[in-house]
Amino acid sequence: MLRTIFTPTTPHVPLNIPAQYVGRRLEVIAFPVDDSFGDDVTITHLASEQVLLKDWLTPEEDAAWNNL
């Protein structure tokens, strides 16, 4: 994962991709770090998704949902 925090000085942002990312699908997200998101449950979901994937993507979890 590549994470960079900076303050742009123009509406155009240069994006240099590390060599190991070239040719791969990437997701680029930009948001103001100092903004308050309040009670936005979407942000909570995005923050917890990677942690939950460890539990979701297991053979045991697949077996548990197999008959549904």
C-alpha atoms as a printed R data frame, in Angstrom:
   type eleno elety resid chain resno       x       y       z
1  ATOM     1    CA   MET     A     1   0.000   0.000   0.000
2  ATOM     2    CA   LEU     A     2   1.186   3.480  -0.796
3  ATOM     3    CA   ARG     A     3  -0.015   6.396   1.313
4  ATOM     4    CA   THR     A     4   0.991  10.002   0.873
5  ATOM     5    CA   ILE     A     5  -0.317  13.082   2.636
6  ATOM     6    CA   PHE     A     6   0.377  16.445   1.041
7  ATOM     7    CA   THR     A     7  -1.142  19.872   0.414
8  ATOM     8    CA   PRO     A     8  -1.739  20.514  -3.294
9  ATOM     9    CA   THR     A     9  -1.104  24.001  -4.637
10 ATOM    10    CA   THR     A    10  -3.048  23.549  -7.902
11 ATOM    11    CA   PRO     A    11  -6.127  21.549  -9.000
12 ATOM    12    CA   HIS     A    12  -3.842  19.153 -10.882
13 ATOM    13    CA   VAL     A    13  -2.008  16.514  -8.888
14 ATOM    14    CA   PRO     A    14   0.927  14.586 -10.369
15 ATOM    15    CA   LEU     A    15   0.753  10.899  -9.630
16 ATOM    16    CA   ASN     A    16   3.951   8.876  -9.791
17 ATOM    17    CA   ILE     A    17   3.256   5.159  -9.595
18 ATOM    18    CA   PRO     A    18   5.911   2.834  -8.110
19 ATOM    19    CA   ALA     A    19   7.208   0.311 -10.649
20 ATOM    20    CA   GLN     A    20   5.637  -2.658  -8.825
21 ATOM    21    CA   TYR     A    21   2.172  -1.065  -9.265
22 ATOM    22    CA   VAL     A    22   2.431  -0.451 -13.021
23 ATOM    23    CA   GLY     A    23  -0.063  -2.609 -14.908
24 ATOM    24    CA   ARG     A    24  -2.146  -3.353 -11.798
25 ATOM    25    CA   ARG     A    25  -5.599  -2.040 -10.950
26 ATOM    26    CA   LEU     A    26  -5.294   0.749  -8.385
27 ATOM    27    CA   GLU     A    27  -7.768   2.673  -6.274
28 ATOM    28    CA   VAL     A    28  -6.870   6.305  -5.656
29 ATOM    29    CA   ILE     A    29  -8.799   8.163  -2.957
30 ATOM    30    CA   ALA     A    30  -8.421  11.834  -2.065
31 ATOM    31    CA   PHE     A    31 -10.103  13.499   0.899
32 ATOM    32    CA   PRO     A    32  -9.250  16.355   3.243
33 ATOM    33    CA   VAL     A    33  -7.481  14.972   6.304
34 ATOM    34    CA   ASP     A    34  -8.744  17.745   8.574
35 ATOM    35    CA   ASP     A    35 -12.452  17.344   7.674
36 ATOM    36    CA   SER     A    36 -14.723  15.835  10.285
37 ATOM    37    CA   PHE     A    37 -16.833  12.970   9.000
38 ATOM    38    CA   GLY     A    38 -19.168  13.011  12.012
39 ATOM    39    CA   ASP     A    39 -21.439   9.992  12.142
40 ATOM    40    CA   ASP     A    40 -20.833   8.856   8.555
41 ATOM    41    CA   VAL     A    41 -21.193   5.072   8.818
42 ATOM    42    CA   THR     A    42 -19.726   4.665   5.337
43 ATOM    43    CA   ILE     A    43 -16.349   5.854   6.624
44 ATOM    44    CA   THR     A    44 -16.574   3.388   9.523
45 ATOM    45    CA   HIS     A    45 -17.339   0.605   7.060
46 ATOM    46    CA   LEU     A    46 -14.362   1.464   4.859
47 ATOM    47    CA   ALA     A    47 -12.036   1.647   7.839
48 ATOM    48    CA   SER     A    48 -13.084  -1.751   9.185
49 ATOM    49    CA   GLU     A    49 -13.351  -3.643   5.882
50 ATOM    50    CA   GLN     A    50  -9.704  -4.738   5.717
51 ATOM    51    CA   VAL     A    51  -9.808  -6.003   9.292
52 ATOM    52    CA   LEU     A    52 -13.047  -7.909   8.717
53 ATOM    53    CA   LEU     A    53 -11.748  -9.478   5.494
54 ATOM    54    CA   LYS     A    54  -9.358 -11.561   7.601
55 ATOM    55    CA   ASP     A    55 -12.397 -13.243   9.167
56 ATOM    56    CA   TRP     A    56 -14.601 -13.256   6.062
57 ATOM    57    CA   LEU     A    57 -12.215 -14.824   3.580
58 ATOM    58    CA   THR     A    58 -11.616 -18.165   5.249
59 ATOM    59    CA   PRO     A    59 -12.614 -21.734   4.356
60 ATOM    60    CA   GLU     A    60 -14.441 -21.970   7.700
61 ATOM    61    CA   GLU     A    61 -16.537 -18.919   6.886
62 ATOM    62    CA   ASP     A    62 -17.327 -20.280   3.413
63 ATOM    63    CA   ALA     A    63 -18.446 -23.581   4.961
64 ATOM    64    CA   ALA     A    64 -20.675 -21.780   7.444
65 ATOM    65    CA   TRP     A    65 -22.507 -19.965   4.608
66 ATOM    66    CA   ASN     A    66 -22.539 -22.942   2.243
67 ATOM    67    CA   ASN     A    67 -26.175 -23.982   2.861
68 ATOM    68    CA   LEU     A    68 -27.711 -20.513   2.569
